Amino acid sequence: MYFVYLPDFSKISKGNNSPYHQIVFNTVDSLNIPIIDMYEEVFTNHDDPLSLFPFRSDGHYNSNGYLLIANKLFNKLSNGIN
């Protein structure tokens, strides 16, 4: 089992974490569940992370955003979590 963190628009646009972010990450870590942090894996390495949202606004990711996440997840799981 893996925990996959998918950041919301507020995290990407303003750098704001949910008030529960650290609690969730600490809990998952204490349960020894590997974390795949898509913020670190996809969004911080992207030249224009807001372009991964439709019309650069709040909501779900667009097709390119989901494609990048799916590809990264596939690669991480295929090659081991590290």
N, CA and C of each residue as an Amber inpcrd file, in Angstrom:
protein
   246
   0.8450000  -1.1610000   0.0000000   0.0000000   0.0000000   0.0000000
   0.9030000   1.2400000   0.0000000   0.4600000   2.2470000  -0.7310000
   1.1520000   3.5350000  -0.8030000   0.1550000   4.6550000  -0.5370000
   0.6380000   5.7200000   0.0380000  -0.1600000   6.9330000   0.2040000
   0.2990000   7.9070000  -0.8690000  -0.6210000   8.3470000  -1.7100000
  -0.2900000   9.2900000  -2.7810000  -0.9030000  10.6440000  -2.4340000
  -0.0320000  11.6400000  -2.2680000  -0.4860000  12.9980000  -1.9660000
  -0.6670000  13.7650000  -3.2610000  -1.8840000  14.2580000  -3.4770000
  -2.2110000  15.0840000  -4.6320000  -2.5170000  16.4980000  -4.1280000
  -1.6590000  17.4570000  -4.4320000  -1.8580000  18.8130000  -3.9100000
  -3.0530000  19.5020000  -4.5640000  -3.6860000  20.3630000  -3.7930000
  -4.8040000  21.1190000  -4.3320000  -4.3260000  22.4490000  -4.9160000
  -5.2360000  23.1620000  -5.5030000  -4.9030000  24.4150000  -6.1880000
  -4.2700000  25.4250000  -5.2370000  -4.7620000  25.5020000  -4.0180000
  -4.2270000  26.4530000  -3.0410000  -2.7520000  26.1840000  -2.7420000
  -2.3820000  24.9230000  -2.6780000  -0.9760000  24.5650000  -2.4410000
  -0.1080000  25.0370000  -3.6080000  -0.5990000  24.8730000  -4.8120000
   0.1790000  25.2370000  -5.9970000   0.2080000  26.7520000  -6.1790000
  -0.9150000  27.4070000  -6.0130000  -0.9840000  28.8370000  -6.3030000
  -0.4150000  29.7140000  -5.1910000  -0.5670000  29.2770000  -3.9370000
  -0.1530000  30.1270000  -2.8110000   0.8330000  29.4530000  -1.8700000
   1.0870000  28.1730000  -2.0730000   1.9740000  27.4450000  -1.1790000
   1.3230000  27.0630000   0.1380000  -0.0020000  27.1860000   0.2170000
  -0.7190000  26.8850000   1.4630000  -0.9630000  25.3940000   1.6030000
  -0.6140000  24.8630000   2.7600000  -0.9780000  23.4920000   3.0900000
  -2.3040000  23.5000000   3.8260000  -3.0320000  22.4200000   3.6770000
  -4.2330000  22.2190000   4.4800000  -3.8160000  22.1900000   5.9450000
  -4.6920000  22.6150000   6.8580000  -4.3430000  22.5480000   8.2710000
  -4.0960000  21.1080000   8.7420000  -4.5660000  20.1320000   7.9890000
  -4.3920000  18.7300000   8.3610000  -3.2170000  18.0610000   7.6550000
  -2.5440000  18.7830000   6.7990000  -1.4550000  18.2160000   5.9960000
  -0.4160000  17.5010000   6.8510000   0.1360000  18.1850000   7.8290000
   1.2030000  17.5910000   8.6370000   0.6860000  16.4480000   9.4970000
  -0.5320000  16.5700000   9.9860000  -1.1200000  15.4830000  10.7900000
  -1.2570000  14.2220000   9.9420000  -1.7600000  14.3850000   8.7290000
  -1.9320000  13.2370000   7.8330000  -0.5770000  12.6250000   7.4850000
   0.3870000  13.4570000   7.1070000   1.7100000  12.9430000   6.7460000
   2.3620000  12.2350000   7.9300000   2.2430000  12.8060000   9.1310000
   2.8120000  12.1730000  10.3300000   2.1440000  10.8370000  10.6220000
   0.8310000  10.7850000  10.4570000   0.0970000   9.5420000  10.7010000
   0.5030000   8.4680000   9.7090000   0.5490000   8.8150000   8.4490000
   0.9420000   7.8630000   7.4050000   2.3600000   7.3650000   7.6640000
   3.2490000   8.2770000   8.0050000   4.6390000   7.9150000   8.2910000
   4.7220000   6.9990000   9.5140000   3.9560000   7.2960000  10.5540000
   3.9900000   6.4710000  11.7670000   3.4670000   5.0570000  11.5060000
   2.6500000   4.8950000  10.4850000   2.1340000   3.5810000  10.1010000
   3.0540000   2.8650000   9.1150000   4.1900000   3.4880000   8.8260000
   5.1870000   2.9290000   7.8930000   4.6100000   2.6840000   6.5070000
   3.7430000   3.5870000   6.0760000   3.1940000   3.5220000   4.7250000
   4.0140000   4.4730000   3.8560000   4.5920000   3.9690000   2.7750000
   5.3800000   4.8450000   1.9020000   4.5160000   5.9580000   1.2980000
   5.0870000   7.1490000   1.2270000   4.3900000   8.3150000   0.6940000
   4.9640000   8.6680000  -0.6720000   4.0790000   8.8450000  -1.6290000
   4.4620000   9.3860000  -2.9350000   3.8620000  10.7840000  -2.9840000
   4.7180000  11.7760000  -2.9030000   4.2950000  13.1760000  -2.8150000
   4.3210000  13.7890000  -4.2120000   3.1500000  13.9010000  -4.8350000
   3.0770000  14.4260000  -6.1950000   3.4130000  15.9160000  -6.2600000
   3.3080000  16.6080000  -5.1490000   3.7580000  18.0000000  -5.1370000
   5.2530000  18.0470000  -5.4270000   6.0050000  17.2190000  -4.7280000
   7.4560000  17.1750000  -4.9260000   7.8260000  16.5340000  -6.2610000
   7.1200000  15.4980000  -6.6430000   7.4720000  14.7220000  -7.8340000
   7.1020000  15.4020000  -9.1490000   5.9940000  16.1270000  -9.1650000
   5.4930000  16.6970000 -10.4260000   5.4920000  18.2230000 -10.4080000
   4.8630000  18.8060000  -9.4060000   4.5870000  20.2410000  -9.4510000
   5.8120000  21.1210000  -9.2120000   6.6990000  20.7440000  -8.3030000
   7.8680000  21.5880000  -8.0340000   8.8580000  21.5530000  -9.1920000
   8.7910000  20.5170000 -10.0120000   9.7070000  20.3940000 -11.1530000
   9.1230000  20.9450000 -12.4500000   7.9090000  21.4280000 -12.4070000
   7.2280000  21.8950000 -13.6130000   7.4420000  23.4020000 -13.7860000
   7.7020000  23.8300000 -15.0140000   7.9410000  25.2540000 -15.2870000
   6.7260000  26.1320000 -14.9880000   5.5340000  25.5910000 -15.1840000
   4.3120000  26.3730000 -14.9790000   3.2480000  25.4750000 -14.3500000
   3.3570000  25.1940000 -13.0500000   2.4310000  24.2390000 -12.4420000
   0.9670000  24.6620000 -12.4830000   0.6840000  25.9560000 -12.5560000
  -0.7170000  26.3800000 -12.6560000  -1.3360000  25.9740000 -13.9870000
  -0.5100000  25.7250000 -14.9850000  -1.0180000  25.2960000 -16.2870000
  -1.5810000  23.8750000 -16.2310000  -1.3950000  23.1870000 -15.1170000
  -1.9120000  21.8300000 -14.9700000  -3.3430000  21.8100000 -14.4270000
  -3.9270000  23.0040000 -14.2750000  -5.3210000  23.1760000 -13.8590000
  -6.0840000  23.8430000 -14.9990000  -7.3470000  23.4610000 -15.2370000
  -8.1160000  24.1030000 -16.3050000  -8.2420000  25.6060000 -16.0650000
  -7.8910000  26.3570000 -17.0740000  -7.9800000  27.8220000 -17.0350000
  -7.1860000  28.4170000 -15.8700000  -6.1900000  27.6430000 -15.3890000
  -5.3210000  28.0990000 -14.2920000  -6.1360000  28.4840000 -13.0610000
  -7.2450000  27.7520000 -12.8300000  -8.1140000  28.0930000 -11.7120000
  -8.4090000  26.8550000 -10.8650000  -9.0130000  27.0970000  -9.7130000
  -9.3000000  26.0660000  -8.7270000 -10.1590000  24.9570000  -9.3130000
  -9.8880000  23.7540000  -8.8890000 -10.6510000  22.5980000  -9.3320000
  -9.7440000  21.4030000  -9.5380000 -10.2290000  20.4650000 -10.3000000
  -9.4370000  19.2830000 -10.6270000  -8.2990000  19.6640000 -11.5680000
  -7.3590000  18.7390000 -11.7300000  -6.2900000  18.9410000 -12.7070000
  -6.8780000  18.8170000 -14.1160000  -6.1480000  19.3280000 -15.1000000
  -6.5640000  19.1250000 -16.4790000  -5.9360000  17.8270000 -17.0040000
  -6.1950000  17.4980000 -18.2620000  -5.7210000  16.2190000 -18.8050000
  -4.1990000  16.1250000 -18.7640000  -3.5010000  17.2230000 -18.9960000
  -2.0370000  17.1850000 -18.9310000  -1.5600000  16.9610000 -17.4960000
  -2.2240000  17.5850000 -16.5380000  -1.8740000  17.3820000 -15.1340000
  -2.0480000  15.9320000 -14.7240000  -3.1780000  15.3500000 -15.0860000
  -3.4130000  13.9450000 -14.7490000  -2.4460000  13.0250000 -15.4790000
  -2.0910000  13.3560000 -16.7040000  -1.1380000  12.5370000 -17.4480000
   0.2310000  12.5490000 -16.7730000   0.7070000  13.7190000 -16.3610000
   2.0030000  13.7990000 -15.6820000   1.9870000  13.0230000 -14.3680000
   0.9050000  13.1370000 -13.6300000   0.7790000  12.4110000 -12.3700000
   0.7470000  10.9000000 -12.6160000  -0.0400000  10.4670000 -13.5870000
  -0.1430000   9.0380000 -13.9030000   1.2060000   8.4790000 -14.3440000
   1.9120000   9.2150000 -15.1890000   3.2230000   8.7450000 -15.6540000
   4.2160000   8.6540000 -14.5050000   4.2290000   9.6480000 -13.6410000
   5.1440000   9.6310000 -12.5000000   4.7960000   8.4770000 -11.5650000
   3.5150000   8.2810000 -11.3120000   3.0890000   7.1910000 -10.4480000
   3.4630000   5.8340000 -11.0470000   3.2360000   5.6660000 -12.3310000
   3.6150000   4.4320000 -13.0110000   5.1100000   4.1780000 -12.8800000
   5.9180000   5.2200000 -13.1390000   7.3750000   5.0740000 -13.0430000
   7.8280000   4.7490000 -11.6290000   7.2480000   5.4260000 -10.6420000
   7.6250000   5.1660000  -9.2460000   7.2880000   3.7300000  -8.8570000
   6.1150000   3.2610000  -9.2140000   5.7110000   1.9120000  -8.8420000
   6.4560000   0.8480000  -9.6390000   6.7890000   1.1480000 -10.8740000
   7.5110000   0.1870000 -11.7110000   8.9610000   0.0230000 -11.2860000
   9.5640000   1.1140000 -10.8130000  10.9900000   1.1070000 -10.4710000
  11.2550000   1.0610000  -8.9770000  10.2510000   0.8660000  -8.2000000
  10.3940000   0.9230000  -6.7490000  10.1370000   2.3340000  -6.2790000
   9.7580000   2.4690000  -5.0770000   9.3050000   3.7530000  -4.5400000
  10.4040000   4.8110000  -4.4910000  11.6350000   4.4350000  -4.2820000
  12.7170000   5.4160000  -4.1420000  12.9400000   6.0560000  -5.4380000
